[in-house]
Every structure is written in C-alpha cells, then in structure tokens.
Amino acid sequence: MDKWLTLEQIAEYLQMSTSSIYKMAQAGKIPAYKVGRQWRFKKEEIDRWVKNQTRKK
C-alpha cells in the first residue's frame, strides 16, 4: 500500500521549506498529485526521485 504524505511532511522529510516544495510541485519538478486544493506525495516516488537527483550531480 502506498504511503501518502502532505506538503508539510515532505518538506520535513526532505529538510526543505514548504514554499520550495510547493513551487517545485506546481512546476512539475517533483512527483506530486493535486487533490482538491492540496498537494499529496507518494513516499516511494519521492525516494526514487531523490535517488535520481543525486545521480545527476
């Protein structure tokens, strides 16, 4: 079962500000889903995204 996280939880998990995560989600730079007026994130997709980001550097 997928673990869904809120904007605040993802910001804490990635040690980034909520505004940075929000901007990245809006721009499509981070895997995110808009549910109504809120953003939701799948932890597994975020973990995969982080691995891919560190490989690119």
ZABASE-10932 format. One record per residue: z, x, y of N, C-alpha, C in turn. Coordinates in steps of 0.05 Angstrom, whole numbers, padded with zeros to 5 digits. Atoms other than C-alpha are relative to their C-alpha. Layout:
residues N
+--------+--------+--------+--------+--------+--------+--------+--------+--------+
|   n.zz |   n.xx |   n.yy |  ca.zz |  ca.xx |  ca.yy |   c.zz |   c.xx |   c.yy |
+--------+--------+--------+--------+--------+--------+--------+--------+--------+
|      Z |      X |      Y |      Z |      X |      Y |      Z |      X |      Y |
...
+--------+--------+--------+--------+--------+--------+--------+--------+--------+
//
This chain:
residues 57
+--------+--------+--------+--------+--------+--------+--------+--------+--------+
|   n.zz |   n.xx |   n.yy |  ca.zz |  ca.xx |  ca.yy |   c.zz |   c.xx |   c.yy |
+--------+--------+--------+--------+--------+--------+--------+--------+--------+
|  00000 |  00017 | -00024 |  00000 |  00000 |  00000 |  00000 |  00018 |  00025 |
|  00002 | -00016 | -00025 | -00018 |  00026 |  00069 |  00024 | -00003 |  00017 |
| -00023 |  00001 | -00019 |  00037 |  00044 |  00117 | -00012 | -00001 |  00028 |
|  00010 |  00004 | -00027 |  00021 |  00017 |  00187 |  00021 |  00009 |  00020 |
| -00019 | -00009 | -00020 |  00052 |  00049 |  00248 | -00009 | -00011 |  00027 |
|  00006 |  00009 | -00027 |  00057 |  00026 |  00320 | -00007 |  00024 |  00018 |
|  00006 | -00021 | -00019 |  00035 |  00066 |  00381 |  00024 |  00018 |  00005 |
| -00024 | -00015 | -00005 |  00106 |  00088 |  00394 |  00007 |  00018 | -00024 |
| -00006 | -00015 |  00024 |  00116 |  00110 |  00322 | -00019 |  00024 | -00004 |
|  00020 | -00021 |  00003 |  00051 |  00150 |  00321 |  00005 |  00022 |  00021 |
| -00006 | -00019 | -00022 |  00069 |  00183 |  00388 |  00023 |  00018 | -00009 |
| -00023 | -00016 |  00009 |  00136 |  00205 |  00359 | -00008 |  00018 | -00024 |
|  00009 | -00015 |  00024 |  00104 |  00227 |  00293 | -00017 |  00024 |  00008 |
|  00017 | -00022 | -00009 |  00052 |  00270 |  00329 |  00011 |  00016 |  00023 |
| -00013 | -00013 | -00022 |  00100 |  00291 |  00383 | -00018 |  00002 |  00025 |
|  00017 |  00003 | -00023 |  00054 |  00266 |  00438 |  00010 | -00024 |  00016 |
| -00008 |  00023 | -00017 |  00063 |  00217 |  00495 | -00015 | -00025 | -00009 |
|  00013 |  00025 |  00007 |  00047 |  00144 |  00483 | -00025 | -00004 |  00017 |
|  00024 |  00003 | -00016 | -00002 |  00146 |  00541 | -00023 |  00016 | -00011 |
|  00021 | -00017 |  00012 | -00041 |  00203 |  00508 | -00012 | -00013 | -00024 |
|  00010 |  00013 |  00024 | -00045 |  00166 |  00442 | -00016 | -00025 |  00007 |
|  00014 |  00024 | -00009 | -00065 |  00102 |  00478 | -00028 |  00006 |  00009 |
|  00026 | -00008 | -00010 | -00122 |  00137 |  00514 | -00018 |  00009 | -00022 |
|  00016 | -00010 |  00023 | -00145 |  00171 |  00450 | -00010 | -00024 | -00017 |
|  00007 |  00024 |  00016 | -00145 |  00104 |  00413 | -00022 | -00016 |  00014 |
|  00021 |  00015 | -00016 | -00185 |  00070 |  00469 | -00027 |  00014 | -00001 |
|  00025 | -00015 |  00000 | -00236 |  00126 |  00468 | -00011 |  00005 | -00028 |
|  00010 | -00003 |  00028 | -00243 |  00125 |  00392 |  00004 |  00028 | -00010 |
| -00004 | -00027 |  00009 | -00217 |  00196 |  00385 |  00021 |  00003 | -00022 |
| -00020 | -00001 |  00021 | -00162 |  00178 |  00336 | -00003 | -00026 | -00016 |
|  00004 |  00024 |  00016 | -00166 |  00128 |  00278 |  00021 | -00021 |  00007 |
| -00019 |  00021 | -00009 | -00135 |  00063 |  00305 | -00013 | -00027 | -00002 |
|  00009 |  00028 |  00003 | -00141 | -00012 |  00299 |  00014 | -00017 |  00022 |
| -00012 |  00018 | -00020 | -00131 | -00062 |  00355 |  00006 | -00027 | -00013 |
| -00009 |  00025 |  00012 | -00091 | -00121 |  00330 |  00011 | -00017 |  00023 |
| -00007 |  00015 | -00023 | -00088 | -00173 |  00385 |  00000 |  00019 |  00025 |
| -00002 | -00017 | -00024 | -00063 | -00134 |  00446 |  00013 |  00027 | -00007 |
| -00015 | -00024 |  00008 | -00030 | -00078 |  00406 | -00017 |  00018 | -00018 |
|  00013 | -00020 |  00018 | -00055 | -00015 |  00371 |  00017 |  00004 | -00024 |
| -00013 | -00007 |  00025 | -00038 | -00001 |  00299 | -00015 |  00023 | -00013 |
|  00011 | -00024 |  00012 | -00049 |  00062 |  00259 |  00009 |  00002 | -00030 |
| -00007 | -00005 |  00028 | -00052 |  00077 |  00184 |  00009 |  00029 | -00003 |
| -00011 | -00027 |  00002 | -00008 |  00136 |  00169 | -00018 |  00019 | -00016 |
|  00018 | -00017 |  00017 | -00055 |  00162 |  00114 | -00024 |  00009 |  00016 |
|  00023 | -00007 | -00016 | -00114 |  00161 |  00162 |  00008 |  00021 |  00022 |
| -00010 | -00019 | -00020 | -00073 |  00197 |  00216 |  00004 |  00027 | -00013 |
| -00005 | -00026 |  00014 | -00052 |  00251 |  00166 | -00027 |  00014 | -00005 |
|  00026 | -00011 |  00005 | -00125 |  00261 |  00146 | -00013 |  00010 |  00026 |
|  00011 | -00007 | -00026 | -00146 |  00263 |  00219 |  00012 |  00026 |  00011 |
| -00014 | -00025 | -00008 | -00093 |  00316 |  00235 | -00011 |  00024 | -00015 |
|  00011 | -00022 |  00017 | -00118 |  00359 |  00177 | -00027 |  00009 |  00010 |
|  00027 | -00006 | -00009 | -00189 |  00354 |  00202 |  00000 |  00013 |  00028 |
| -00002 | -00012 | -00027 | -00169 |  00371 |  00274 |  00009 |  00029 | -00002 |
| -00010 | -00028 |  00002 | -00132 |  00434 |  00252 | -00022 |  00018 | -00013 |
|  00022 | -00015 |  00012 | -00193 |  00456 |  00210 | -00021 |  00008 |  00021 |
|  00021 | -00004 | -00020 | -00239 |  00451 |  00271 |  00007 |  00023 |  00019 |
| -00009 | -00021 | -00020 | -00198 |  00501 |  00312 | -00005 |  00028 | -00010 |
+--------+--------+--------+--------+--------+--------+--------+--------+--------+
//
